[in-house]
Each structure stands twice: as structure tokens, then as C-alpha cells.
Amino acid sequence: MPTRINKYLSESGFCSRREADRLISANRVRINGELAVIGSQVSDHDLVTVDHKALSNVQKRVYLAFNKPIGITSTTDQKIKGNMIDYIHYPERIFHIGRLDKESEGLILLTNDGDIVNQILRAENAHEKEYLVTVDRPVTQMFCDQMSKGVPILDTITRPCVVKKVDSKTFKIILTEGLNRQIRRMCAYFGYNVLSLKRIRIMHIHLDIPTGKYRHLTKNEEKKLFEILKSAS
């Protein structure tokens, strides 16, 4: 069955659909030697090339959980020193889903499945992300209550969230959004400085690997991930 060219590129693991449209518009994609256009259809017997290099759509989907260390940048741009791709050195082309600040650590997902990136990043899907945060002042119940109700940052009010004290200067927070440096900005609003920030869960996937290491998602994790995304679509 014919497939739209941007979907074909995405399912090949080469890039997201949005990036595929950019490549097509830049005249970098050809089908059987002819320039592709937005909306072009591709069949299994067609030869698709990007920058004159052949592409295959039979690439196995890869889904990784990575424990990002502090100092590594969440980017696939290998011109940037300390980028995630060079650090992991995975044998296939992969890209990260979402970001973690350079000074933060913890769980981040990576894949070669372009479609799933867009699905997970859609803010309206409200996927839970859990963090362990240490600050420079005692964590009070008032602080937890105020954080959980929403905080005015970046010209908006953060969504209500779950905040629980762990010890005198550490708390856990569960967010369903991902504003730029959100937790650090939320803490700063109340006069707290973040000393350490670690993401320990994304949806049902928990951080269970050493710093700097990665693992493939289990079959059960993959199955549940697709079920969550399907129900949210």
C-alpha cells in the first residue's frame, strides 16, 4: 500500500515527519530519481534517496532509556561538544525525545521512530514525568502546597502538579508539562535554588540504570507505551 513520503522517512527512522517535510521542500529527497514533493506516495518497490543516498524502510525500531549525566547536552547536533549522540555512540541514527538541562541528570528516551517523538511531545497528552530535586533551603509543607497549585513563570501559570517532601531539602515532583527550565524557575519563584535535579520516571518507564548507561525498553514497556499513545491520540 502506498505511503506518504514524509511518513515513509519517519518510519524508516531517518527523521521526524516535520523534518522530512523540510528535506522534501529543500529538494533533497528523490523517489526513483525524481524529486519528491509534499504528499508524494511511496511503495515498497520504490527507491527513495536523501542527498542521493538510498534509504530502506525495513529498519528495526529502537527505543532506549538513557541515564543522562550532568554536563551532557540534550542535542543530536554533533558540532556541539558533549552532545548526547557522541556520548552514547549508538551504532544507528537515533534522536532524543524531549530534553534535560545540561546541569540536570536522569532519564531520557531515545529512538529512531520519528512518529513516536511527536506523539510523546504533544503537551495535550499530559504524560507524567517525575523528578527528584534537592534545594538549598528546608522544604516546608507550605512550599510543597504552593508549588503543587501552580506557579507564575514564563508569562503563564504552571499546571497543578504533585509535590512531596522526601527529606529536609529534597522533594519529588510530578509534572505533566515541560516548560523551559520549569522546575528551576518554579523553585526560584519561592526563593529556592536547585542544587541537583534528576528525572526518575517518564510515564511508566522508571530510571533503573547507572549514570551514563542506556538500555533497550522491555517488550512490556514498549507495549504499554504504544497503548498510552494510542489512547491519547
N, C-alpha and C positions, 0 to 999 in steps of 0.2 A: 504494500500500500504506500503510495507517495506520501512524503513528509515535507513540511515546510523547511526551507534551508536553515533558518535560524534554530529550529528545534533539532534538526539533524546535527548541527555543530554543537549544540548544547549537550545532546545525548551522547555525542562522541567523547565528551569530557574535555573538549578543546577550550570552551569558554561558555559564559552565560549567554542567554538569548539576546540580552541587551548589547553585549559586546559583539555578538555575531552580526547584529544589525549594523553596528558601526563598521565592522570589517567589510560587509557587503556594500555599504554606501561608499566606502573608500576604494571600491573596485579591486579588492584583494582576494575575493572568492570567485572561483570558477566551477562550473558544472560541465563536465565533458569538454573542457577547453573554452567554453563560452562564459562570459561574465555573468554572474548571478545578480539578480535584483531582489529587493524585498518582496517576499511572497513566492519566490521560485519554489517549485516542487522537486523533490529528490526521491529516486527509487533506489533499491539495494544495488542494482546493477550499474548505477551512475558513478562516475569518477568525480569526486569532489576534491578540490585543491585550495589551499590557503597559501598565498605567496608562492604558488607553483609547487607546493609540497602536498603530496597525496594524504588524504585523511581516511580513516576507517571508522565505521560506526559500530564496530564489534568490540570496542574496548570495555574491559570489565569495570564496573562501578567500584570506586574506592571510597570508603567512609572511615575517617580516622579521628580518634580522640587524642589530643596532644596536651601535655602539661607544659605550657609556655613558661620559660624562666623570665625573671626580671632582666631587662636590658635587650630583649629580642623584640623587634618591631613587627607588628601585625601587617605585613605587606608582602606581595608577591614580586615587587619591584627589586630585582637583584642588583640594581645600581645603588641601592641603599644599604649601607654597611649594617650588619646584624639583622638582615631580613630573615623572615621565618623559613622561606624556601631553602636558602643556602644552609640554614641551621639544621633542618630536618634531613635534607639531602635525600628525599624520597625519589625512587627511580622513575616515577611517572609525573606528568604535569598535574599539579593539584593547586587548589586555591582555598583560602580560609573563608569560613562563614562567620561574619561579624568580626569584631576587633576586641583586643585588650590593650590598654595603655602600655607603653614601653616599660613604665615603672611598676606595672601590675603583673601578676602571675596567675597561673591556673589553667583551667580547662578551656580549650578552643577546638572547634571541629574543623576538619579539612576534608575536601572531596574533589573528585574530578567530574561530578554530576552538576552541571550548571543550573538545571532546573530547580534542584532542591535548595540551592543557595537563595534564590529569590523567594521561595516559599517560606523559608525559615526567617528571612529578614523582614518580611511584611509585618509592620508594627501591629496591625489589627489582629494578627493571630495570637498575640499576647502570650508567647511562650515564656515559661518561668526560667529565670536564671538566678542562682543562689551564690552569695559571696560571703566570705569570712573577712571581717575588717577589724584592724587594730588602729586605735586613735591615741592621741597624746593627752587626753583628759579622761576622767572617770565617766563611764557610760551610765547615765541615770535613766530611770523609768520615764521621766518627762521627755528626755531626748528621744527615746525609742517611740513613744507615743506621737510626738510631733513629726518625726521622720516618717512614720507609717501613714500619716494623714495626707501627706503631700507637701512639697517644698517649692517655693517660687524660685526657679532658676531658668536662665536662657529664655526669658520672656514667656514662660509658661509655668504651669503647676504640675509637678510630677504626679503620676498616678498613685493612688493608695497602694501601699506595699506592706509586707510583713517584716518586722524588725524585732529581733530577740537578743537580749543580752546573754553573752557567753561567760565573760568574766569581767573584772573591774574595768578593763579598757578595750574589750573585744565584743563585737556583736555580729550576728548573722543578718543578712538582708536578702529578701527575695523580690526581684523586680520583674515586671512584665513589659519593660520598655528599655531602650538603650540610648539615652541621650549622651552627648559628648561629655566624657568625664563626669558622668552623672553622680556617682556616689561621692566622689571627692568634692563636687560642688555642693551637694546636699549637706555634707558634713561641715564644709566651710561656712555655710549659711548660719549654722549654730555655733560657730567659733571653734570647731574641731579641725585638727589637721590629721590626715590619714598617714599612718606610719607604714602599714602594709595592707595590701588588698589582694585577695586570692579568690578566683571563681572556682567553686567546688561542685557545681551542678548546672547542666543545661537540660531543661525538661526532665526526662527520666535517666539521663546519662550522667553518672557520677564520676568525680575525679578519683581515680584509684591507681595511678601510675606515678613513678618517681618524676621529679622535676627534670625537664629536658627530654623525656621519653614520650613515645606515642604507641598506640595500639590500634588495631582494627576494631570497629564496633562488632559486637557479637551479633549473631543472626537474630536473637530475640530483640536486641536494641534496635537493629535495622527495621525489623517488622513493626515494632511499636512506633518508631519514628514515622514510617510511612502511614500508619494508621492515624497518627496525630495530624499529620499534614493533610491527609485526605478529609478528615472531619472538619478541618479548619478552612478548607477551600470552598 
